[in-house]
């Protein structure tokens, strides 16, 4: 069964689909539709996510996206329960510590603040009770932490809907028909 066309169709109403819809609507895009196969949001990977947020990555793009995301979540009008508990990566060999040191240097060069190389004593202080006999050091990002993935998804959805995005639940996409450079979708249910 075919349903109405939309200029932009997003398949999946989890945190990624909701974020795409939110950001497109914020940029002024119109006629956006999110199609979700489940009867409600959050039943897929979003509902199973741990919500870790960190800037301690190896690649420029992941570091820059994470910097943007943490700043966004800290200053967003919606409460996504951002909790900067910190992330600790530890090394048991000098080669692993060299790898973490290289990553921290890159992270700092791209604007990450409050990330540092720590020695084994600092690791033991950060994680009391942990056996640190084989640890040579690590990296610690003070502003890394956690958010509530479902709260983020709901906030993106609320913001998108407020800007005119439509959401259809319990609709499974079974095909996409492309016509004259555009597309329509086919759904069941």
N, C-alpha and C positions, 0 to 999 in steps of 0.2 A: 504494500500500500504506500503510495507516495503522499507526502504531506507538503505544506507550503514551502516555497523556496525562501532562502535568505541570502543576503550578499556574502555573509561570512557564517560558516557552519563549523562549530567546534565539537568534535566527538569526544565526549567524556567530561563529566562535571567535577572531577576530583580537583586537587589543588592546582595542578598544571593547567587544566582547561579553564578553571575559574580565574586563575591569574591572567591567562591570555585574554580572556573576555574582558576582565577588569581593565587591563592596560590598554587594549584596543579602544574600549569605550572612553577611557580617560583621554585618549589621543583624538577623540572625535569621530571614530568609526560608528556607523549606524547599521541597523538591520542585522544584528548579530544574534545567532541562535546557538545555544549549547544543547546537545542531545546526549542524554544519559541513559544507559541500558537498565540501570537499577531503579527501583522505586524511590530511592533516596540517595543523597550524596554520602560519600565516606565509606562505602562498603568495599572499595578496592584497596589499592596500595596506599592511598592517603590515610585511611583508617588504621593501617598496620605500621605506619612510619613511626620512628622514634622521635623525630623532630630535632635532630642534631643540626646545629648551625655553627659553622666554623670558617675561619679564613686560612687555616693551615692546610694549604694545598700545594701541589708542585707546579701547576701550570698557571700562566698569566691569566687566562680567561676565567678559570675557576676562582682564583684569588680576587680578581676584580669584580666578578659577579657576587661573590660572598661579601665583599666590602659594601657593595651597593645594597645587598639584601639586609645585612645587619643594620645599616643606617636606616633603611626603609622601615624595618620592623620596629626599631627603637622610636621612630618619629611618626609612625602611622597613626591615623585617627582611630583605628580599631585596636583593641587589646588582643594580641596574639600570644600573650603570656611569655614574652621573651625573658629568659632567665640566664644571665651570663655566669654560669658556674665555672667556666673554664674547661679547656680540653688539654689533656696531657698525652703526649706521645713519648714513649721511653725507648731507649736503645740498650742493647746488651752487648754490642760490639762497637769498636771504634769506627768501623765502616758505616754502621747505621747512624751513629752520632754525627759523622761527617755529612751524611745524606740530610739529616734533619737540620744541621747547621747551614748547609747550602740552601735549603728550602726557607729557613728563617731569614737569611740574607735577601732572598728574592722577595719574600713577603714584605719585609720592611721597605725594600726599594719601591714597591708598588703602593705603599701607604698604610700597611698594616701596623697598628700601634699595639702596645701591650702584648707582644709575642717575644719570647726570649728562649735562649738555650739555658737549661738548668743542669746542675750537677746531680750526682746520685743522692747527696745529702738533701738537696731541695726536693727531689722526687719523694724521698721518705717523709719529708715534712708535709708535702702536698697530699700524700696518701698514707696517713698513719696506719700502722699495722701491716702494711704491704712488705713482703720479703723483697728487699732491694739488693741482696747479696750479689746478684749477677748484673745489676744495672750500672751502666757507666755514665748515664745522663739522659737528657731528653729535651723536648721543646714543650713550652706551655704557652697557650693563648688565653689570656685573662678574659677577653671579651667573647670568646667562643662559648656556646652554651646550647640552650634548648628553646624551642617554641612549641606551641600546641598545633599540630598540623590540621586538626579539624577546625579549630578556631580561625586559623589562617584561611582555610577553604571557605568557611562560612562568611568571613569578612570580605574576601574577594567576590564571592557570589552576591552578597548584599550590595556592595558597591557597584558591581556590574549591572544588576537589576535596577538599581536606582538610576543608572544612566541609560536605561532602555533595553538592556539585553534580555532576551527571553530564554527560558530554560524549560525543556521538555524531559520529564522523567518517564521511566518504564518504556523507553523507545530504543530499539536496537537498530543500528545502521547495518543494512545488508548490501548496500551498493551505492555507488556515486555515479550519476549520469552527467557527463560534461557536454554542454551544448553552447555553441557560439562563444567559446572562450570563458564561459561561466560554468557553474555546476548546480545541480540539484541533488537531493539525497533521497534514497529510498529507505524506509524504515518499516519494521513490523510492529505489531502491538498497537 
